[in-house]
């Protein structure tokens, strides 16, 4: 019978995903079959499994840390915000419709809960340990009646809960005490320990606060985890974008921070290159120094295209080298048609007219992993690479004639997410920019996928050294 441990937090972005990832790697290294689980994700960062199903990126990273293939059972419910308090609802990897927050929380979430219960039961049949991640805070009393991701999960599985708080943002002690105070008695009893995350400085100076917490709450503090620079683990939350900028390189790459930016993990591999200064731009002025502009994916391409035009980005885009990914790729074309008004009230929009293509939105969504070849010119350099791995997530239909890359001089676009994770391709693109700047090309020195595994090992080592693993195992029933 599987053992459970659940990681909940005092708020969003306190470290739940990262601690879950670390525990997946620690238990895997100890010889257990371990799987992550998050019943419901709200994120624009998603991934497509080998069988063409869509799930949150955080659980993909956790699966990688556990050395298993990602499976939608690990994230059976995914909500992708579309704007105006609505989200696309994805159940077991397939979109079932767009719902308002009132519609979803007013009843449908409990239908989604049925899928979540089946998913975790199936995981429990196969794995020794399930590391469960919550969302936001379990003390959000306005959402509690229809919650399917925090205490409803813990109570259903009788899973012990570890409460994580971020000390770096301030108010850590109050957030822990306040969260516990707002829980019902049966929920509070399931919380078996506390973890302090993102600590800077001398831990000894914090020990009086540990004594206070343990006396005040009756819960043990299992560990004080240090602030970790450049963790290198995929996030689900765009709050983390500020942590993803890189500096000191010779090449300036600006990713336009669209309102509905999706799959920002597409650019983590670029930020990891020593010659790249990557940043997320919210104003046209920030594009002045860019050697390359990237138009990223968007959950609402039409609205984000209008936002670009209304906020005067177009002039800067037109005079710089540009790469478009997915929704950004669609924006680079001549026209975007939305006859069913799936994204906005606009049936037809003019694109940026940088590539000779038109896109029509359809009801069906394309989700698939792909292996592609690249053979095109960009900035006067020949780009040629074989067997590039990636995945597609898009509703638009674009007549590409079987091509995966469409290029025209200093512009190219593709539907393929994760394309820059391919080391040789990434370096060829960067070297094309280097030649344009009269800089010598560099050899391939980074192995992005191998580096991710090193990051999981590093994270697990830090957590293992700063967490009372024996007490954690005791809490789990060993």
N, C-alpha and C positions, 0 to 999 in steps of 0.2 A: 504494500500500500504506500502511495506516495506521501512524502512529508512536505509540508507547506511552510513558507515564510513570506510574510507580506510587508512591503515597504510603503508606508504612507508618509505624507509630509504635512508640515504646517502651512504650506502655500505652494504655488507653482514655482518651478525652477529652483528648488532647494537642494536637489541632488538625488531624487528618487531613481531616475533612470540610470544615473551613473552608479549608484550603489547596487542596484539590481544587476547591472552589467558586471560589476566586480564580483558579486556573489556567484553569478553564473560561471565565471572563469575559475574562481576558487574551488567551487564544488566539482567542476569538470576535472581540474587538476588533482583532486582527491579521489578521482575514479568513479564518480557518480554520473548517472545519466540525468542531466538537469535540463529543464526547459523554462523559459520565461513565459509570463502570462500577464496581459493587461486587457481586461474585459472590454473597455471602451477607451479609445484614443480620440482626442480632438487635435488634429494636426494637418498642416498642408504638406508635410514631409512624408512621402509614402514611397513604397517599393512594390515591385511586382515579382511574385514568386515564380518558380519554374513552371507551375501549372496555370499561370496567367491570372493570379488572384492578387488583390491589392491589400496591403497592410501597412502599419506605421513603421517608420524607419527605426525608431528606438528599439522595437522588439527584434528587428533584423540584426542590429548591433549586438543585442543580448544573445540572440541565437548564435551569431558568429563567435561570441565569447564562450558559449557553451559547446562550440564545435559541432553544431547541428545545422541542418538546412532550415531556413525560415519557413514557417507554415502559418496560414491564416488562423489556425486554432490558437496561436499565441496572441492574436489580436482580432477577435471575431467581430468587433464593432468599431468602425472608423468613421468619424465625423470630419468632413472637410468644409470649413467655412467658405461660403460663397458670397457673402455680403448681405446687408440689410437684415441681420439677425437670422439668417438662414444657413443651412449646411446641407451638403450632399451626404446622405446616409448610406454607408457601405456595410453590408452584413455578409459575413463569411466571404469577403473578398470581392463582392459584386454590388454595384450601386443599385439601390432600391428606390431612390427618389430624392427630391430636395424638400426639406421640411423647415418650417420656422422653429425657433427655440420653443415657442409655446406648444406647437404640435408635438415636438419630440418629447419634451419633458412632461407634457400634459397627458401622456399615455403610451406613446410608442416605445419609449425607453424600456418599459416593462416587457414589451414584446421582444425587444432586442435582448433583454436579459435571458430569455429562453435559449437563444443561440449561444450566449456566454456560458451558461451552465452546461450545455452539451459539450462545448469546446474544452472547458477545463476538465470535465469528466474523461474525455478521450485522452487528453494529455496525461492524466493521472494513471491511466491504464498502461502507458508506455514508459513513463519516466519515474526515477527514484525521488526526485526533488522538483517541486515547482516554486520558482521565485516569482512572486506576484507583485506587480507595481500598481499603486493607486494613482489618483489624478487630483491635482489641485489640493484641496484640504477636505478632510472628512467632517469638518465643523461648519461647512457651508449650509446652514440650516434651511435656507430657501430652496435648495436643490435636494435636500435629504430624502424627501418622500419618494422620489423617483431615481435616486442614485443607484447605479449598477456597477460602480467601479471602486468604491471604497468599502465602507463597513458592511454593505449588503454582501459583498464577496467574502469578506472575512468571516461573517456570521454563517454564511452558507457552508463554508469549508471548515469552520472552527479553526481558522488559521491564525497563529500568533502574529501580532503586528509590531513592527519597529517604526517608531515615529522619528522622522528626520527633520532637523531645523537648520537653516542657513544662518550662521553667526555673522557672516560678512556683511549682510544687509542691515544688521542692527535689530534690536527688539527680540532677540532669540529666546531669552528666558520667558518673556511675556507670551510669545507665540506658542511655546510648548505648554505652559500652564493654562493659557486661555483655550487652546485646542482641546486639551483633556477635560477642562471644565465644561465645555459645550457638548461633550459626548454623553450619550445615555450610559447608565451603569454597566449594562452588558457589553457595550462597545468599549468602554474604558477598561473593562476587565480583559479584553482581548489585546490591549496594548501591553506588551511585555518588556519593552525597553525603549531607550532614547539614544539617538545618534546626533552628535553635533557635527555639522559639516562646514567646510571652507574656513577653517580656523587659521589665523595668522598669528605669529608671535610665540611667546613662551607659554606652553600648556600649563606649567606649574602655577602661573598666575590665575588660571581659570579654575583651579581645583576647588576653591571655596564655592564657586557657582555650581559645580557638580554636586557638592554636598547639599547645597540648597535645593537643587532640583530633585535629588533622590529623596530628601526629607519631605519636600512639599508634595511630590506626586506619588511617592511610593514605588516609583519605577527606576530600575537601574540604568545608568548611563553606560552603554556598551562600548562607546568609543568616541574619540574626538578626531575627526578626519581633517588633515591639513588642506589648505587651499592648494589645488594642483594646477599649475600653469600648463596650458596647451595639452589638455587631456587626450585629444585626438580620437574621441568617440562620438559617433553620430548622435545628434540631438533631434528632438521633435518640435522644439519650441523656438520660434523666431526671436524670442528674448535673447537667445544665446548668440545672435549674429554679432553683437558687439565684442564677443570673445573670439571671433573668427577672423578678424582683420590681421594682416601680416604687414610688416614694414621692413625697410632696409634693403629692398631689392632694387634692381636696375629697371624693372618693367613695372609700370603702373597699370593695374587692371581694376576697372570699376564695374561692379555688378549693380545695376539699377535696382534699388530697393522698392519694388512695386508694392502697392497696398495688399495685393493678394499673392505675393511671391510664394512659390511652392518649390519644394525639392532643392533648398539651398545647399544641401550636402553635395550637389553636383560640383561645387567649387572648392571643397575642402582640399582636394589634391593639388589644385593650383596654389592655394595659400601655403601649402607645405613646401613649395619649391624655393630654394635659397635666393633666386634672382627675381622673385615676384613680390611686389607690394600690392596686396589685394584689399579692397575696401568696398563697402556698400554705400552707394550714393543716393541721397534723398533730394538733392537739389541739382539743377543744371550746372551751377558754378563748380560743383565738386568734380565734374567731368573734364574740366579744363586741362588737368595734368594727365589724363588717362591716355595710355598708349593703345588700350583696347577697352571697348565697352561691351559688356555682356548683358543682353536682354534675357532674363531667366524665365523659367516656367511661371505660369499664373493660373490660379483657380478661376479667375474671371478675366479672360483675355480682353474682352470688349471694354469692360470698365477700366482696366489698367491702361489700355491703348488710349482711351479718352483722357485719362489722368495724365499720361505723357504729353499729350498735345496741349491740354489746358495749362500745364505747368512748365511749358516752354523747353521741354527736353529735346524736341525734334531737331532743332538747329545744331545742337552739339552732336547728336547721334549721326547726322548726315555728313559731318566732316571728320569722323573718326572711324578706324576699323571696328567692325561690329560682328559679334557672334550672337545668334539667337538660338535658344534651346526651348523646344516645345511651344508653350504659349508665346514666348519671345520670338520664336521662329515664325509663327503665324503672323505676328505683328509686322514682320519684315516684308510681307507680300503686298500685293496690290489691293486686294479686297478681302474682307471678312464678312461672310453671310451667316445670318442666324434666323432662318425662316420660322423656326419654332419658338424663337425668343427664349432659348434655354439659358442664356447668360445675362441678357439685358433686354431692354425694350427696343434696342436698335436691330432692325432686320438687316441692314447693310452699313458697313463702315469702310472708309478708305484706310488702307494700311500705310506703311511708311514707303512703299514702292521701291524697296531696295533689292527685292528678289522677284523674279517673274513667276509668281504663284498666287493662287486664290484658295481660300479655305471656307468650307461650309460646315457649320456645326450640325451634328446629328444627335439623335437620342442615344444611340449605342456608344459605349466607351471602349476604346482599344487599350487593352492591358496585356502586354506580352514581353517576355525576355527576347532579346535579339543578339545575333552575332553578325557583324557587318564589316565590310572593307571600305577604306577611305582612299579615294584617288581624285584629288582636285587641287587647284591652285589657290593659294591664299597669300596676299601681300607679295606676290611675285615668286613665292616659294612653292615647290611641289610637295604636297602632303600625300604620303602613300603609306598605308598601314593595313595589315591583314588581321582578321579574326578579333575585331574589337568587341568587347562585351558591354552590354547595357540593357536598358528596358524602356518601353514606351507606355505612357499613360496620357491619352488624349481623346477628346470627343470630336475634334475637328477632322474633316476629311480633306486632304490636300492632294491634288494630282501631282505626284512626284515621279511618275513613270518608272517606278521601281527603285529609284535612287534613295539613299538614306542621308545624303548631304547635298545641299544645293548651294553653290558658291558663285559669286560674281565679284572678282577683283579683291576688294578689301572687306567683303561681307561673306559670311556663310551661315547656314542654319541647318538644324537637324531636329528630329523628334526624339533622339536617343538620349535619355537621361544616363548619367554615369559615364559619359563618353570620355571625360578627362581623367577618369580613374585608370585608363589604359596608359601605361607609362611612356611608351614609344610615341604614341599619338600626341600626348600632352607636350612632350619635349619638342616635337616637330612644330607644333603651333607656337610655342614660346620662342623657338629659334627663328621662326619666320618674323616674329616681332623684333627679335634681337638684330637680325640682318637689316630690317627697316631702320633701326636706330644706329646702324653701323657698329654693332657689338658682335664679337665673335660668338658662334654657336657653341653650346655646351653639350656634353655627352649626357646620356641617361644615367642618372645616379640614384634616383628614387624608385623604390618598389612600393607603390601605395598600398597594395593589399598585404604585403608582408609587414609593412610599417604599422598597419592597423592591428595585426596580431601582436606586435611588440607593445603597442599601446595598451592592449587588453592585459598583457602580462605585467606591465608597469603599474597599471591601475590596481590589479589584483594584489600585487606585492604591497603597495602602499596601504590598501584597505586591510589586508591580512595583518600587517604590522601594527595597525592602530585600532583594530576592532577586537573585542574579546570573543574570539571564535568559539572557545569552549563553552562560554555562557550562551552564545547564540545557538549552538547545537543542543544544549540542554533545553533551551526554550522550544526548540523544534521537536523535542521528544526523544533525543538520544540518551 
